[in-house]
Amino acid sequence: MSWCLCCTTFAVLFCGLFVGSHAMTVNTDTNALPFPWDKIRLPETVKPQHYDLLVHPNLTSLTFTGVVQILIELEQDTRAIILHSKNLQISKAQLLGPRHPQHLQISESEAYEQIALFSDGFTFERGNHVVHLEFYANLSDSFHGFYKGRYTTNSGEVRMMASTQFEPTHARAAFPCFDEPAFKANFTIRVRRESRHISISNMPKLRTVEMADGLLEDQFDTTVKMSTYLVAFIISDLQSISKKSQHGVEISVYTVPEKISQAEYALNTAVTLLDFYDDYFDIPYPLPKHGEIFLDLAAIPDFQSGAMENWGLSTYRESGLLFDPEKSSSSDKLGITKVIAHELAHQWFGNLVTMQWWNDLWLNEGFAKFMEYVSVSITHPELQVDDYFLEKCFTAMSVDSLTSSHPVSTPVENPAEISEMFDDVSYRKGACILNMLRDFLTPEAFKYGIIHYLKTHSYQNTVNAHLWESLTNICTSDELDSGRLKLDGFCSKSRAESPASKWFMEDSVDVQAIMDTWTLQEGFPLITVEVKGQEVTLKQERFLREANSSNTSSFLWQVPLTYITSHSSAVQRFLLKSEKDVLYLPEKVDWIKFNVDLRGYYIVHYKSGGWDALINQLQQNHSVFSSNDRASLIHDIFQLVSIEKIPLDKALNLSLYLSKESEIMPVTQGFNELVPLYKLMEKRNMEALENQLKGHLVKLFKTLIDRQSWSDGGSVSERMLRNYLLLFACVRRYPSCISTATRLFQQWKESDGKMWLPTDVSLVVYTEGARTDEGWDFLLEKYKRSVSPSEKWMIKAALSYSPLAHKLQWREGHQLAWDFLKTNWGKLVKKFDLGSSAISRMAVGVTDQYSTREMLDEVQSFFGSLAQDQGSGLRSVQQALQKIQQNIRWMDRNVPLLKAWLDRNEKN
């Protein structure tokens, strides 16, 4: 599953019964029928083999009915069968037999979302049985389970649809099932519908049968063996376009009718990426259809996540799939390509091979996030996706540096805890440590290891250790189809004697020993480097932002260090296994730079003049370092300020070199470190210092801003940087930017929005236009009528950036967002699901720039007043509070230093 991270917090916050006559009432009074199971996990002795599922949604009454027959295997006799069900009214429960069905009673545990099937005095005997259940419910008002959606046509007609989102624990809200990832089974799905709709599901439709009441029943082919969270069905009036891949897979993209013209880019991209994965994994895409193979991608108007990897029917937010060549930006194209790459990678990592339990979610999501970059860098080199990988690691580190972080692999039990696993640690840290491991083992060894992993565990469930086994000693494995390795010469004697072989040959490395330190403990290391002559002393401790942290030294990692020096740009390697160690250089050097291109997941501190030497080199000739190395130096030094290892003025001195910078990652990282500083001042009404810092930043980047054209020319990174810089310049009231943006907005408005604007500066133009009442109102009307998700997002962002206080309900936007969050918390938790990434982003995003003890008390008081089932114990709440505390400490220490530095810098 992929998140949508492109929405502002403001925008996120303001996003806005047919029963058969034969139905019988089933007693589910838990007082009358004591529940016979007291664990949140289901018994392992009852295993589903096959589901025959019929669903019939009514898009007028917004309800659905269903029938499911489950073939189960009992490994031992039992008095009750325990499975999942949530908010379903079960009207009939039977055990089907050779002569006549056995009626079953039902007991329900609402707390555990389970039901028990039993009959007084009856024992289910070891062996195979078929359970028959009939049920009904309302289509969900949320974005999960089997939920109702709607969209409005250009003519103003509201049309309804029904679609599913089952990951992680919501299949149980659509049909009774064994809703844990290890309970894989085959599914045969039928959907009843009206003739004005279509239905699509995981597998191709075999036939459509007309029913006696005029309804149609679509009957789908039986799925491969898979987990319940991957089941999907959609009932709607979507339309599609199709294309066949080189490997013979029929790929279709579905959208609402008025947006089908925006589906072509996604279709071509999916074809290219699926062919790549087929070849890379050496495993054909595994969904057969009577001699044909297919894959559907559907853009859903009402969709919470960025996308979902349902096997054979991946679903997407419209902005994650639809590309309008006239109105979508280069950033949109990059984002769409990455999301498709992510979901298609899941067809292998997650669908074909699935984690045993949600504690190892990273085996799904970390891999899919990592494969986004591997696949897109090869299939779409023009998108320059490698430029953006390190930012994912920085984002993960921001969360992972708090005591409220968690190990990549961590115990979880209830649905809220499971939902909280869909976070930056599972996705981004997971991807970053995989990238570190790939660099450590070499890309070839890593690739062969994951092919081994996928082939060995196809259609099964795995834990961390299975991956490490597949990546260890791959040349001597008896299980691997090693013929390919030998044919490629990878395991040849000459290869084994090469210098790189020490990273992966037999007995030279224990992958599990290394990677357990990265997956079974939270956090990451701070590597302190001290150079004396040719001797480099290394020390590791946990990087932790908390005040008075005393447990940093109890953490120990095996760290694959890489470094270059002033005398050699060749990447050198050193595996740091202990708290302290020493490496020796062949000669004295002026400087040493660790973590080359951010290949590792750690921060580096250079003692005894080490930072001064690096700062001096940046100022003399920054091009000696790669773009990623420059970005990581900026990142690391400002993080060290936050834990008082480095004074603020030294970090600010390093940032001065940015006046000569032109590459996107160092520039945006500079902004990422400096802009939050004036936002902290803004929230404290420190207007003078805030404006002084803003003025400094405009001066720092003035040369680069002046070089930007108002066009769509250049590489993708150049175009994305152009949007970033011009938006900053206009918001900061840089005269030349204001005049151009104002002129373009006026021309666009006079054309009634028909004039073409360069897509990469459209947001800048809209934002400038939203500064007037007339412009704001015009943009709002265009937002309502637009059919382009990209254009709608840009207009929505521009409206929220407006300084017009009365358009933001007469208050500062950040205060409005906090008030809205408090007032509507109960509704938001119900709509978006407790523990979900959407709720986490709201809790943290609305509060992360507060820096006063008054606001800390207010935030603590609000969240502390909540009940447990309303989120008082959420990890994101702890993160929000820790971030405010961190801001308070930063402001107390550094405001006088910042003021003094700015005063000195203005005089120079």
Secondary structure, DSSP 8 states (H G I E B T S, - for coil): -B----S-HHHHHH------TT-------TTTS--S---SS--TTEEEEEEEEEEEEETTTTEEEEEEEEEEEESS-BS-EEEE-SS-EEEEEEEE-SSS-EE-EEEEETTTTEEEEE-TT--B-SEEEEEEEEEEEE-BSSSSEEEEEEEE-TTS-EEEEEEEE-TTTTGGGTS-B--STT--BEEEEEEEE-TT-EEEESS-EEEEEE-TTS-EEEEE----SB-GGG--EEEE--EEEEEE-TTSEEEEEEE-GGGGGG-HHHHHHHHHHHHHHHHHHTS----EETTEEEEEEEEESS-SSSEE--TTEEEEEGGGT---TTT--HHHHHHHHHHHHHHHHHTTBTTTEEESSGGGTHHHHHHHHHHHHHHHHHH-GGG-GGGGHHHHHHHHHHHHTSTT---SS----SHHHHHHTSSHIIIIIHHHHHHHHHHHH-HHHHHHHHHHHHHHTTTEEE-HHHHHHHHSSTTS-SSS-THHHHHHTTTSHHHHTSGGGGGTSTTT--HHHHHHHHHSS-S-EEEEEEEETTEEEEEEEE---STT---GGG----EEEEEEETTEEEEEEEEE-SSEEEEE-SS--S-EEESGGG-SS-EEEETTTHHHHHHHHHHHHGGGS-HHHHHHHHHHHHHHHHTTSS-HHHHHHHHGGGGG---HHHHHHHHHHHHHHHHHHHHTT-HHHHHHHHHHHHHHHHHHHHT--SSS-S-HHHHHHHHHHHHHHHHTT-HHHHHHHHHHHHHHHHTTT-S---TTTHHHHHHHHTTSHHHHHHHHHHHHH---HHHHHHHHHHHHH---GGGGTTS-HHHHHHHHHHHHHHHHHHHH-TT-HHHHHHHHHHHTT--SHHHHHHHHHHHHTS-GGGTTT-HHHHHHHHHHHHHHHHHHHHHHHHHHHHHHHHH-
